[in-house]
């Protein structure tokens, strides 16, 4: 996705384990896309979002209830 859509790509990591999603987030971030990781307090399992944060791949770290409003705000704000 990131290689084709670049800056138009959005990656969101929610609760989960492993590192594969964190690696994907890094590629999205490096291609200029927007990346969001769920914060530790609202996660059931903070493994994968924590890895993305540690890699510096998460541009936004938010509670789950703040993710959709951020996306809507970004979609409808004129540049």
N, CA, C and O atoms as a GROMACS GRO file, in nm:
protein
  316
    1UNK      N    1   0.082  -0.118   0.000
    1UNK     CA    2   0.000   0.000   0.000
    1UNK      C    3   0.088   0.126   0.000
    1UNK      O    4   0.071   0.215  -0.083
    2UNK      N    5   0.180   0.130   0.094
    2UNK     CA    6   0.263   0.250   0.107
    2UNK      C    7   0.345   0.277  -0.018
    2UNK      O    8   0.363   0.393  -0.057
    3UNK      N    9   0.394   0.173  -0.081
    3UNK     CA   10   0.475   0.191  -0.202
    3UNK      C   11   0.392   0.248  -0.317
    3UNK      O   12   0.445   0.321  -0.401
    4UNK      N   13   0.264   0.215  -0.323
    4UNK     CA   14   0.179   0.262  -0.431
    4UNK      C   15   0.112   0.395  -0.398
    4UNK      O   16   0.111   0.487  -0.480
    5UNK      N   17   0.054   0.407  -0.277
    5UNK     CA   18  -0.024   0.525  -0.242
    5UNK      C   19   0.055   0.633  -0.167
    5UNK      O   20   0.010   0.747  -0.158
    6UNK      N   21   0.170   0.598  -0.113
    6UNK     CA   22   0.257   0.697  -0.046
    6UNK      C   23   0.187   0.778   0.060
    6UNK      O   24   0.138   0.722   0.159
    7UNK      N   25   0.182   0.909   0.041
    7UNK     CA   26   0.126   1.002   0.141
    7UNK      C   27  -0.023   0.979   0.167
    7UNK      O   28  -0.074   1.023   0.270
    8UNK      N   29  -0.093   0.913   0.077
    8UNK     CA   30  -0.237   0.889   0.095
    8UNK      C   31  -0.265   0.766   0.180
    8UNK      O   32  -0.381   0.734   0.207
    9UNK      N   33  -0.160   0.696   0.223
    9UNK     CA   34  -0.177   0.576   0.304
    9UNK      C   35  -0.196   0.612   0.451
    9UNK      O   36  -0.129   0.701   0.503
   10UNK      N   37  -0.287   0.540   0.517
   10UNK     CA   38  -0.308   0.555   0.661
   10UNK      C   39  -0.294   0.417   0.723
   10UNK      O   40  -0.358   0.321   0.678
   11UNK      N   41  -0.211   0.406   0.825
   11UNK     CA   42  -0.195   0.282   0.899
   11UNK      C   43  -0.239   0.301   1.043
   11UNK      O   44  -0.200   0.398   1.108
   12UNK      N   45  -0.320   0.208   1.092
   12UNK     CA   46  -0.368   0.214   1.229
   12UNK      C   47  -0.341   0.081   1.295
   12UNK      O   48  -0.383  -0.024   1.245
   13UNK      N   49  -0.271   0.083   1.408
   13UNK     CA   50  -0.245  -0.038   1.485
   13UNK      C   51  -0.328  -0.035   1.612
   13UNK      O   52  -0.317   0.055   1.694
   14UNK      N   53  -0.412  -0.137   1.626
   14UNK     CA   54  -0.491  -0.152   1.746
   14UNK      C   55  -0.432  -0.263   1.830
   14UNK      O   56  -0.331  -0.324   1.792
   15UNK      N   57  -0.492  -0.291   1.943
   15UNK     CA   58  -0.444  -0.391   2.036
   15UNK      C   59  -0.400  -0.519   1.965
   15UNK      O   60  -0.467  -0.564   1.872
   16UNK      N   61  -0.290  -0.577   2.007
   16UNK     CA   62  -0.241  -0.700   1.947
   16UNK      C   63  -0.097  -0.729   1.982
   16UNK      O   64  -0.029  -0.648   2.046
   17UNK      N   65  -0.050  -0.847   1.938
   17UNK     CA   66   0.086  -0.890   1.968
   17UNK      C   67   0.166  -0.902   1.839
   17UNK      O   68   0.111  -0.905   1.729
   18UNK      N   69   0.297  -0.907   1.854
   18UNK     CA   70   0.386  -0.927   1.740
   18UNK      C   71   0.451  -0.798   1.695
   18UNK      O   72   0.434  -0.693   1.755
   19UNK      N   73   0.526  -0.811   1.585
   19UNK     CA   74   0.599  -0.694   1.533
   19UNK      C   75   0.570  -0.667   1.386
   19UNK      O   76   0.612  -0.563   1.334
   20UNK      N   77   0.500  -0.758   1.317
   20UNK     CA   78   0.480  -0.741   1.173
   20UNK      C   79   0.404  -0.612   1.141
   20UNK      O   80   0.439  -0.542   1.045
   21UNK      N   81   0.303  -0.581   1.217
   21UNK     CA   82   0.228  -0.457   1.195
   21UNK      C   83   0.313  -0.334   1.221
   21UNK      O   84   0.299  -0.232   1.152
   22UNK      N   85   0.401  -0.342   1.320
   22UNK     CA   86   0.490  -0.230   1.352
   22UNK      C   87   0.586  -0.204   1.236
   22UNK      O   88   0.614  -0.089   1.204
   23UNK      N   89   0.635  -0.309   1.175
   23UNK     CA   90   0.724  -0.294   1.059
   23UNK      C   91   0.649  -0.229   0.942
   23UNK      O   92   0.703  -0.143   0.873
   24UNK      N   93   0.525  -0.271   0.920
   24UNK     CA   94   0.443  -0.210   0.816
   24UNK      C   95   0.418  -0.063   0.841
   24UNK      O   96   0.419   0.018   0.749
   25UNK      N   97   0.396  -0.029   0.968
   25UNK     CA   98   0.375   0.111   1.005
   25UNK      C   99   0.499   0.194   0.974
   25UNK      O  100   0.489   0.308   0.930
   26UNK      N  101   0.615   0.136   0.996
   26UNK     CA  102   0.739   0.209   0.966
   26UNK      C  103   0.748   0.241   0.817
   26UNK      O  104   0.788   0.352   0.780
   27UNK      N  105   0.712   0.146   0.733
   27UNK     CA  106   0.714   0.169   0.588
   27UNK      C  107   0.615   0.279   0.550
   27UNK      O  108   0.647   0.366   0.468
   28UNK      N  109   0.496   0.275   0.608
   28UNK     CA  110   0.396   0.379   0.580
   28UNK      C  111   0.448   0.516   0.623
   28UNK      O  112   0.439   0.613   0.548
   29UNK      N  113   0.503   0.523   0.743
   29UNK     CA  114   0.555   0.650   0.793
   29UNK      C  115   0.668   0.703   0.705
   29UNK      O  116   0.672   0.822   0.675
   30UNK      N  117   0.758   0.615   0.664
   30UNK     CA  118   0.870   0.657   0.580
   30UNK      C  119   0.826   0.702   0.441
   30UNK      O  120   0.895   0.779   0.375
   31UNK      N  121   0.709   0.653   0.396
   31UNK     CA  122   0.660   0.693   0.264
   31UNK      C  123   0.575   0.820   0.271
   31UNK      O  124   0.523   0.866   0.170
   32UNK      N  125   0.562   0.877   0.392
   32UNK     CA  126   0.488   1.001   0.407
   32UNK      C  127   0.343   0.983   0.446
   32UNK      O  128   0.271   1.082   0.458
   33UNK      N  129   0.299   0.859   0.467
   33UNK     CA  130   0.162   0.834   0.509
   33UNK      C  131   0.142   0.865   0.656
   33UNK      O  132   0.238   0.894   0.728
   34UNK      N  133   0.018   0.860   0.700
   34UNK     CA  134  -0.014   0.888   0.839
   34UNK      C  135  -0.024   0.757   0.917
   34UNK      O  136  -0.084   0.660   0.870
   35UNK      N  137   0.035   0.755   1.037
   35UNK     CA  138   0.032   0.635   1.120
   35UNK      C  139  -0.023   0.666   1.258
   35UNK      O  140   0.008   0.769   1.318
   36UNK      N  141  -0.106   0.575   1.307
   36UNK     CA  142  -0.172   0.591   1.436
   36UNK      C  143  -0.160   0.460   1.513
   36UNK      O  144  -0.187   0.353   1.458
   37UNK      N  145  -0.121   0.469   1.638
   37UNK     CA  146  -0.116   0.352   1.726
   37UNK      C  147  -0.209   0.375   1.845
   37UNK      O  148  -0.215   0.485   1.901
   38UNK      N  149  -0.280   0.270   1.882
   38UNK     CA  150  -0.365   0.278   2.000
   38UNK      C  151  -0.277   0.287   2.123
   38UNK      O  152  -0.174   0.220   2.132
   39UNK      N  153  -0.315   0.370   2.218
   39UNK     CA  154  -0.234   0.387   2.339
   39UNK      C  155  -0.246   0.266   2.431
   39UNK      O  156  -0.339   0.187   2.421
   40UNK      N  157  -0.150   0.254   2.520
   40UNK     CA  158  -0.143   0.140   2.611
   40UNK      C  159  -0.260   0.130   2.706
   40UNK      O  160  -0.303   0.019   2.740
   41UNK      N  161  -0.311   0.242   2.750
   41UNK     CA  162  -0.419   0.241   2.848
   41UNK      C  163  -0.548   0.181   2.792
   41UNK      O  164  -0.622   0.116   2.864
   42UNK      N  165  -0.575   0.203   2.664
   42UNK     CA  166  -0.700   0.152   2.606
   42UNK      C  167  -0.683   0.017   2.535
   42UNK      O  168  -0.782  -0.039   2.486
   43UNK      N  169  -0.560  -0.037   2.529
   43UNK     CA  170  -0.536  -0.167   2.466
   43UNK      C  171  -0.562  -0.282   2.562
   43UNK      O  172  -0.540  -0.271   2.682
   44UNK      N  173  -0.611  -0.393   2.506
   44UNK     CA  174  -0.618  -0.517   2.583
   44UNK      C  175  -0.478  -0.579   2.585
   44UNK      O  176  -0.432  -0.626   2.689
   45UNK      N  177  -0.412  -0.579   2.470
   45UNK     CA  178  -0.274  -0.627   2.456
   45UNK      C  179  -0.195  -0.516   2.387
   45UNK      O  180  -0.222  -0.483   2.272
   46UNK      N  181  -0.098  -0.460   2.456
   46UNK     CA  182  -0.023  -0.343   2.407
   46UNK      C  183   0.103  -0.381   2.330
   46UNK      O  184   0.191  -0.297   2.313
   47UNK      N  185   0.115  -0.505   2.284
   47UNK     CA  186   0.237  -0.552   2.218
   47UNK      C  187   0.272  -0.481   2.089
   47UNK      O  188   0.374  -0.414   2.080
   48UNK      N  189   0.186  -0.495   1.988
   48UNK     CA  190   0.219  -0.440   1.857
   48UNK      C  191   0.218  -0.287   1.854
   48UNK      O  192   0.309  -0.229   1.796
   49UNK      N  193   0.119  -0.220   1.914
   49UNK     CA  194   0.128  -0.074   1.917
   49UNK      C  195   0.254  -0.025   1.989
   49UNK      O  196   0.316   0.074   1.948
   50UNK      N  197   0.291  -0.094   2.096
   50UNK     CA  198   0.412  -0.057   2.171
   50UNK      C  199   0.537  -0.070   2.082
   50UNK      O  200   0.627   0.014   2.089
   51UNK      N  201   0.541  -0.175   2.001
   51UNK     CA  202   0.654  -0.194   1.909
   51UNK      C  203   0.661  -0.082   1.805
   51UNK      O  204   0.769  -0.032   1.775
   52UNK      N  205   0.546  -0.043   1.753
   52UNK     CA  206   0.544   0.066   1.654
   52UNK      C  207   0.592   0.196   1.717
   52UNK      O  208   0.666   0.273   1.654
   53UNK      N  209   0.552   0.221   1.840
   53UNK     CA  210   0.596   0.342   1.910
   53UNK      C  211   0.746   0.337   1.932
   53UNK      O  212   0.816   0.437   1.911
   54UNK      N  213   0.798   0.221   1.974
   54UNK     CA  214   0.941   0.205   1.998
   54UNK      C  215   1.023   0.224   1.870
   54UNK      O  216   1.135   0.275   1.874
   55UNK      N  217   0.967   0.184   1.756
   55UNK     CA  218   1.036   0.202   1.627
   55UNK      C  219   1.031   0.346   1.577
   55UNK      O  220   1.101   0.382   1.482
   56UNK      N  221   0.950   0.428   1.642
   56UNK     CA  222   0.931   0.565   1.595
   56UNK      C  223   0.837   0.571   1.474
   56UNK      O  224   0.836   0.669   1.400
   57UNK      N  225   0.758   0.464   1.455
   57UNK     CA  226   0.671   0.455   1.339
   57UNK      C  227   0.532   0.512   1.362
   57UNK      O  228   0.457   0.532   1.266
   58UNK      N  229   0.495   0.539   1.486
   58UNK     CA  230   0.362   0.591   1.518
   58UNK      C  231   0.369   0.743   1.532
   58UNK      O  232   0.430   0.795   1.626
   59UNK      N  233   0.307   0.812   1.440
   59UNK     CA  234   0.304   0.958   1.445
   59UNK      C  235   0.203   1.009   1.548
   59UNK      O  236   0.220   1.116   1.606
   60UNK      N  237   0.099   0.930   1.569
   60UNK     CA  238  -0.005   0.964   1.667
   60UNK      C  239  -0.025   0.843   1.757
   60UNK      O  240  -0.033   0.730   1.708
   61UNK      N  241  -0.033   0.864   1.888
   61UNK     CA  242  -0.063   0.758   1.985
   61UNK      C  243  -0.186   0.806   2.060
   61UNK      O  244  -0.182   0.904   2.135
   62UNK      N  245  -0.298   0.734   2.040
   62UNK     CA  246  -0.426   0.782   2.089
   62UNK      C  247  -0.508   0.672   2.155
   62UNK      O  248  -0.494   0.555   2.121
   63UNK      N  249  -0.596   0.710   2.249
   63UNK     CA  250  -0.695   0.615   2.297
   63UNK      C  251  -0.788   0.578   2.181
   63UNK      O  252  -0.809   0.659   2.090
   64UNK      N  253  -0.841   0.460   2.183
   64UNK     CA  254  -0.920   0.411   2.070
   64UNK      C  255  -1.035   0.506   2.032
   64UNK      O  256  -1.066   0.521   1.914
   65UNK      N  257  -1.096   0.568   2.131
   65UNK     CA  258  -1.212   0.655   2.102
   65UNK      C  259  -1.171   0.786   2.034
   65UNK      O  260  -1.259   0.859   1.988
   66UNK      N  261  -1.042   0.817   2.026
   66UNK     CA  262  -0.997   0.940   1.961
   66UNK      C  263  -0.945   0.918   1.818
   66UNK      O  264  -0.912   1.014   1.748
   67UNK      N  265  -0.937   0.792   1.776
   67UNK     CA  266  -0.881   0.762   1.644
   67UNK      C  267  -0.976   0.805   1.532
   67UNK      O  268  -0.933   0.874   1.439
   68UNK      N  269  -1.101   0.767   1.538
   68UNK     CA  270  -1.196   0.804   1.432
   68UNK      C  271  -1.212   0.956   1.421
   68UNK      O  272  -1.212   1.008   1.309
   69UNK      N  273  -1.226   1.030   1.533
   69UNK     CA  274  -1.234   1.175   1.518
   69UNK      C  275  -1.111   1.237   1.451
   69UNK      O  276  -1.125   1.331   1.373
   70UNK      N  277  -0.992   1.186   1.479
   70UNK     CA  278  -0.872   1.237   1.413
   70UNK      C  279  -0.881   1.213   1.262
   70UNK      O  280  -0.852   1.303   1.183
   71UNK      N  281  -0.920   1.092   1.224
   71UNK     CA  282  -0.931   1.061   1.081
   71UNK      C  283  -1.034   1.150   1.013
   71UNK      O  284  -1.008   1.203   0.904
   72UNK      N  285  -1.148   1.167   1.075
   72UNK     CA  286  -1.252   1.253   1.016
   72UNK      C  287  -1.204   1.396   1.004
   72UNK      O  288  -1.230   1.463   0.904
   73UNK      N  289  -1.133   1.444   1.105
   73UNK     CA  290  -1.080   1.580   1.101
   73UNK      C  291  -0.979   1.596   0.987
   73UNK      O  292  -0.982   1.696   0.915
   74UNK      N  293  -0.892   1.499   0.970
   74UNK     CA  294  -0.792   1.504   0.862
   74UNK      C  295  -0.857   1.496   0.724
   74UNK      O  296  -0.809   1.559   0.629
   75UNK      N  297  -0.965   1.420   0.712
   75UNK     CA  298  -1.033   1.403   0.583
   75UNK      C  299  -1.106   1.529   0.540
   75UNK      O  300  -1.114   1.559   0.420
   76UNK      N  301  -1.160   1.603   0.636
   76UNK     CA  302  -1.247   1.714   0.600
   76UNK      C  303  -1.185   1.852   0.622
   76UNK      O  304  -1.253   1.953   0.605
   77UNK      N  305  -1.059   1.856   0.660
   77UNK     CA  306  -0.991   1.985   0.675
   77UNK      C  307  -0.928   2.021   0.541
   77UNK      O  308  -0.851   1.943   0.485
   78UNK      N  309  -0.962   2.137   0.491
   78UNK     CA  310  -0.907   2.182   0.362
   78UNK      C  311  -0.765   2.234   0.384
   78UNK      O  312  -0.736   2.303   0.481
   79UNK      N  313  -0.679   2.199   0.290
   79UNK     CA  314  -0.538   2.240   0.302
   79UNK      C  315  -0.513   2.358   0.213
   79UNK      O  316  -0.401   2.409   0.208
   0.00000   0.00000   0.00000
